[in-house]
Amino acid sequence: MARDRPRILFSSAFKPFGEADTLYSRVDSKIELFHNQITKYQGVFSPRIEYNTFGLHTIANNIEAPSLVLDFPTLDRFIQEVKKGYEYVGIGAIIPNFNKVKRMVEEVRRCSPGTKIIIGGFCAMIENVEKVLEVDYVCRGEGISFMRELLGESPEFQFRQPLVYGKTRWTLGVPFFWGDYRPCIIASLGCPYGCDFCSPSHFFGKRHIKFLKTGQEIFDEIVRLGKIYKTDSFGILGDDNFLVDEERAEELREIMVDSGLQVNLFIFASADLVAKWEPEKLAEMGIYNIWIGRESKFAPYLKNQGINMKELINDLRKVGIKVILSSILLFDFHNKANIWEDIEDHLACEPAFSQFAFYSPVSGTPFYERLKEEGRLLLNIPLEEWHAFKQPWFIHPEFSLWEAEKVQEKAYLEDFYRLGPSVVRMIRDELIGYLNMRNSQNVRLRKRAEFLAKGFPVYRAVLKGCLYLARTKEQKEFIKRVIAELEQVIGKTKVWEEIGGLGLYGFGRAWELRTRFFSDAVQPGTKISYYSGDRKD
């Protein structure tokens, strides 16, 4: 390794997260996709999953300079590393962590004055951020090319997939001491659709930036990562509209079919592109979960025009594909009546998971520019509260901030109490998929049904635990129906599974007590990763 190459420290914002309302944190801004957004208000039923800082690892693994990545250090651990005198320190963060970034920049200037500071991530989209923070560079957009140009490296390179993942920490109050990893494949970045509110689309210039350009390359990573993490479940992340490249997706499907490999793939895709595919073809590809932006039945987004969302989701359910359905609250046209018509339309789709996010003006998006021009931004609200899951930071013609918060809270609670816990809905959808595919004339789909059924015996105990933990009669009746349908397929619940369900009940109640008297915040572990920069790695 050449000694004249600069050394680089990449770091996320420092922890803790979501513990208290302070300068650096907000209780309602936990660093968890599920618990803070998708299964919000589901309490013990909400899976607790932590992730790497994907972008930092992706950059570090694709430059030719040695680097170290700090995932979620304490402030002291960050300072300790800074004192080693890196040539560059890159900090990646989201907007609500702005004051953490500011403190980190100050510490770099104090402890290592000669170090050049780079900030990236959505924090870099803050208007005039370079005038507020004493930094040397602001990286907006795709970070690998930015860093390679900064370091004087060739713009041409062979992309290398980093080892990044989601890791389950707790489910139903049960701690996962074993390694429950779901590797994440960074196949692409962004989406070309450019919806007016979409930070990722505009952050990457309304482009679909492909790192893995063929279906074969994606398949090769599935095989490689599956062996490393001993799993058949993968997320394709960073790519906000995976099916935009239809040729690549079809190639992946064909390779999957030819190989006989069965996997579970999580993707993001717009409804118009999902609707172009026969659900059976998506199942053949191994698609297991799709995030679809419904937004609003009244919104004019082309991606959803002419789409019967309820029918689409039901068709996907028939082949065991679960949907995370995302709706937006507080469009300008929303009032006290039609916002509930919108929410009811969402609930009628019965998705496995739901997100109800506020229409969020973020710097760099057309929505932000419009509200700025109209004088409707509430710039006195701290950046720590610029997230879409408590109160908005703009003036709405019909809703006060408090009213907006209560509408969002009620939408999530209606979803939870009326449709049941998402973990049970997920099992329901797999069971429906199994029943529809088990006698299919398509061999691939029959094998898919067998693949889904592998988890069914465990589900009996899980469902019993959910039944004991359920809060309402309506939830209990829903869970009982799913148990009955499952038992028709694989037989009655065994005694030891009943005991297992009681054990889950005990863990769940203990977790609820912990939450009531202490906190339900779960801090991510600090992870230190070294990258040599050697392209032969």
Secondary structure, 3 states (H helix, E strand, C coil): CCCCCCCEEEEECCECCCCCCECCECCCCCCCHHHHHHCCCCHHHCCEEEECCHHHHHHHCCCCCCEEEEECCEHHHHHHHHCCCCCEEEEECCHHHHHHHHHHHHHHHHHCCCCEEEEECHHHHCCCHHHHCCCCEECCCCHHHHHHHHCCCCCCCCCCCCCCEEEEEEECCEECCCCCEEEEECCEEECCCCCCCCHHHHHCCCCCEECCCCHHHHHHHHHHHHHHHCCCEEEECCECCHHHCHHHHHHHHHHHHHHCCCCEEEEECCHHHHHHCCHHHHHHHCEEEEEEEEECCCCCCHHHCCCCHHHHHHHHHCCCCEEEEEEEECCCCCCCCHHHHHHHHHHHCCCCEEEEEECCCCCCCHHHHHHHHHCCECCCCCHHHCCCCCCCCECCCCCCHHHHHHHHHHHHHHHHHHHCCHHHHHHHHHHHHHHHHCCCCCHHHHHHHHHHHCCHHHHHHHHHHHHHHCCCHHHHHHHHHHHHHHHHHHCCCCHHHHHHHHHHHHHHHHHHHHHHHCCCCCCCCCEEEEECCCCCC
